[in-house]
Amino acid sequence: MAAPATQQSNGWEAPSDGAKEWVLCGSALSTEGRILVVKFASMCGATVTKFWKPNVTRVIAATDAQGVCTRTLKVLMAILNGRWILKIDWIKACMEAMHPVNEEPYEVSLDNHGCCDGPKTGRLLALNNAPKLFNGLKFYFTGGFVPEYEEDLCDLVMTAGGTVLTSKEELVPQSCDGQAKILVVYNLDPPQGSKVGEEVDILWKRLTEAQDVAANIGSQVIGHTWLLESIAACEKNVGEGKKIIS
């Protein structure tokens, strides 16, 4: 039997059964959306954080008319941590009802790269204490990444249970049974401002460098977007071995 609800002076009703405190984080929200989230948090007593933190319980993501959200670091982190990723309509529905409403009808199901049901899949896997997505995998990043972006990718890999190798000295031939698989990651995004011909040359050079590293250890080369696609879909076999263009 559920514990009785308590009503605040502003009319907001909330269960008094010690439910986990809400920590809300907006993703790609407009100024109007951010203001609404802050107003809602003030009403119900939730906490709002500007940046992703492990204690975030709900990411409120901007969506278009078709319910599609932008794939952001916050969204990917929420998927890996099994958190709710909700449309702003959930906030509006709660404010209208003056009590918490069921999240499921408001859960985001599609991102702007076409991945479906990643949020729900990640949430259910976390509820079932499933192994992390990149358990048993090691990643080595070759050149071509802006340092801040590479840091974000490394954070995603480690959150997903993978290991990041930071030096060539850590790379060893993949001949021993039971040894963790190493994936050599190169950047598929061309530098901003580069021309079409230059883009091809740059991407080819990056691929060649990554292949040289992988050849020495009998490893596999992947474009960095394999990481993003795998996390967004919560399925590490998405596009494995292919160069996925984001």
C-alpha positions in Angstrom: 0.0 0.0 0.0 1.4 3.4 -1.0 2.2 5.9 1.6 -0.2 8.9 1.8 0.7 12.0 -0.1 1.6 15.2 1.6 0.5 18.6 0.2 2.8 21.6 0.2 1.5 25.1 0.8 1.7 25.7 -3.0 -0.7 22.8 -3.7 2.0 20.3 -4.8 1.2 16.8 -3.6 4.1 14.3 -3.2 4.3 10.8 -1.7 5.7 10.8 1.8 7.3 7.3 1.5 10.9 8.5 1.3 11.1 8.4 -2.5 14.4 9.2 -4.0 15.0 12.9 -4.4 14.7 14.1 -8.0 17.7 15.7 -9.6 16.8 17.3 -12.9 19.2 18.1 -15.8 18.1 19.8 -19.0 19.5 18.8 -22.4 19.5 21.2 -25.4 16.6 23.1 -23.8 15.5 26.6 -25.0 15.7 29.4 -22.5 11.9 29.0 -22.0 12.4 25.3 -21.3 15.2 25.9 -18.8 13.1 28.5 -16.9 10.2 26.0 -16.8 12.4 23.3 -15.3 13.7 25.6 -12.6 10.1 26.8 -11.8 9.0 23.2 -11.6 11.9 22.3 -9.3 11.0 25.2 -7.0 7.5 24.0 -6.9 8.2 20.3 -6.0 11.5 20.6 -4.1 13.7 18.9 -6.8 17.3 19.9 -7.5 18.4 21.2 -10.9 21.9 20.8 -12.2 23.4 22.4 -15.3 25.9 19.7 -15.9 25.6 15.9 -16.0 26.3 14.3 -12.6 25.9 10.6 -11.6 23.1 11.6 -9.1 20.9 13.0 -11.9 17.6 11.1 -11.8 15.9 12.6 -14.9 17.2 14.3 -18.0 14.7 16.7 -19.5 15.5 16.7 -23.2 14.3 19.1 -25.9 12.4 17.4 -28.7 11.1 18.4 -32.1 7.5 18.0 -33.4 8.1 14.3 -34.0 9.5 13.7 -30.5 13.1 13.4 -31.6 15.8 14.6 -29.2 19.3 15.8 -29.9 22.0 13.3 -29.0 24.1 15.0 -26.3 26.6 13.9 -23.7 23.9 14.2 -21.1 21.5 12.0 -23.0 24.2 9.3 -23.6 25.3 9.4 -20.0 21.7 9.0 -18.9 21.2 6.0 -21.1 24.4 4.3 -19.7 23.2 5.1 -16.1 19.7 3.9 -16.7 18.1 7.3 -16.0 14.8 8.7 -17.3 15.1 10.8 -20.4 11.9 12.7 -20.6 10.2 15.3 -22.9 9.4 18.7 -21.4 5.8 17.7 -21.6 6.3 15.6 -18.5 7.2 18.7 -16.6 4.1 20.4 -17.9 1.9 17.5 -17.1 3.2 17.3 -13.5 2.6 21.1 -13.0 -0.9 20.8 -14.4 -1.8 17.8 -12.2 0.1 19.3 -9.1 1.5 15.8 -8.4 4.0 13.4 -10.0 2.7 11.7 -13.2 3.8 8.5 -14.8 7.0 9.0 -16.7 6.6 6.3 -19.3 4.3 8.1 -21.7 6.8 11.0 -21.8 10.0 8.9 -22.3 12.1 9.9 -25.3 12.3 7.0 -27.8 14.2 8.5 -30.8 17.3 10.6 -31.3 18.3 12.8 -34.2 20.6 10.1 -35.6 17.8 7.5 -35.9 18.5 5.4 -32.8 15.3 4.0 -31.2 14.4 3.1 -27.7 17.9 3.6 -26.3 16.6 5.3 -23.1 14.1 2.6 -22.3 16.6 -0.2 -23.1 19.3 1.4 -20.9 16.8 2.0 -18.1 15.6 -1.6 -18.1 19.1 -3.0 -18.3 20.1 -1.0 -15.2 17.0 -2.2 -13.4 18.0 -5.8 -14.1 21.7 -5.1 -13.1 22.8 -6.2 -16.5 26.6 -6.2 -17.4 27.8 -2.8 -18.6 27.8 -2.2 -22.4 31.6 -2.2 -22.9 32.6 -4.7 -20.3 35.6 -6.6 -21.6 36.6 -4.0 -24.1 39.6 -1.7 -24.2 39.9 1.4 -26.3 42.9 3.3 -27.6 42.3 6.7 -29.2 44.6 7.8 -32.0 45.2 11.4 -33.0 42.8 13.8 -34.6 40.6 14.5 -31.6 40.1 17.9 -29.9 41.2 17.2 -26.3 37.9 18.2 -24.7 35.9 16.0 -27.0 38.3 13.0 -26.5 37.9 13.5 -22.8 34.1 13.2 -23.2 34.4 10.1 -25.3 36.7 8.6 -22.7 34.2 9.4 -19.9 31.5 7.6 -21.9 33.7 4.6 -22.5 34.6 4.3 -18.8 30.9 4.8 -17.7 30.0 2.0 -20.1 32.5 -0.3 -18.3 35.2 -0.1 -20.9 38.9 0.6 -20.3 40.8 3.5 -21.9 44.5 2.8 -22.8 46.4 6.1 -22.7 49.8 5.0 -24.1 51.2 2.7 -26.8 53.1 0.9 -24.1 49.8 -0.5 -22.9 49.0 -2.0 -26.3 49.9 -5.7 -26.4 49.3 -8.3 -29.1 45.8 -9.9 -28.9 46.9 -13.5 -29.0 46.2 -14.7 -25.5 42.9 -16.4 -24.8 40.7 -14.4 -22.4 42.5 -11.2 -23.1 40.3 -8.1 -23.3 39.6 -7.0 -26.9 41.3 -3.7 -27.9 39.5 -1.4 -30.3 41.6 1.4 -31.9 39.4 4.5 -32.3 40.0 7.3 -34.9 38.1 10.5 -35.4 35.6 10.5 -38.3 34.7 14.2 -38.0 36.7 16.3 -40.4 38.2 19.6 -39.0 35.9 22.5 -39.2 36.5 24.7 -42.2 38.2 22.1 -44.2 37.4 21.7 -47.9 35.9 18.5 -49.4 39.2 17.3 -50.9 41.1 18.1 -47.7 38.5 16.2 -45.6 39.1 13.0 -47.6 42.9 13.3 -47.2 42.6 14.0 -43.5 40.2 11.1 -42.8 42.3 8.7 -44.9 45.5 9.7 -43.0 43.7 9.1 -39.7 42.4 5.8 -40.8 45.9 4.7 -42.0 47.5 5.7 -38.7 44.9 3.8 -36.8 45.3 0.7 -39.0 49.1 0.8 -38.4 48.5 0.8 -34.7 45.9 -2.0 -34.9 48.1 -4.1 -37.2 50.9 -4.3 -34.6 48.5 -5.9 -32.0 46.1 -7.8 -34.2 43.3 -5.4 -33.2 40.3 -3.8 -34.9 39.8 -0.2 -36.1 36.6 1.7 -35.5 35.4 5.2 -36.2 34.5 7.1 -33.0 30.9 7.2 -34.1 30.7 3.5 -33.4 30.9 4.4 -29.7 28.1 7.0 -30.0 25.8 4.7 -32.0 26.4 1.8 -29.7 25.6 3.8 -26.6 22.6 5.5 -28.1 21.1 2.2 -29.1 22.4 0.4 -26.0 23.8 -2.3 -28.3 27.5 -2.7 -28.9 27.1 -4.6 -32.1 25.6 -1.6 -34.0 27.9 -1.0 -37.0 30.8 -3.0 -35.5 33.7 -3.0 -38.0 32.1 -0.3 -40.1 32.9 3.4 -40.5 29.6 5.0 -39.3 29.2 8.6 -40.4 27.4 10.7 -37.8 
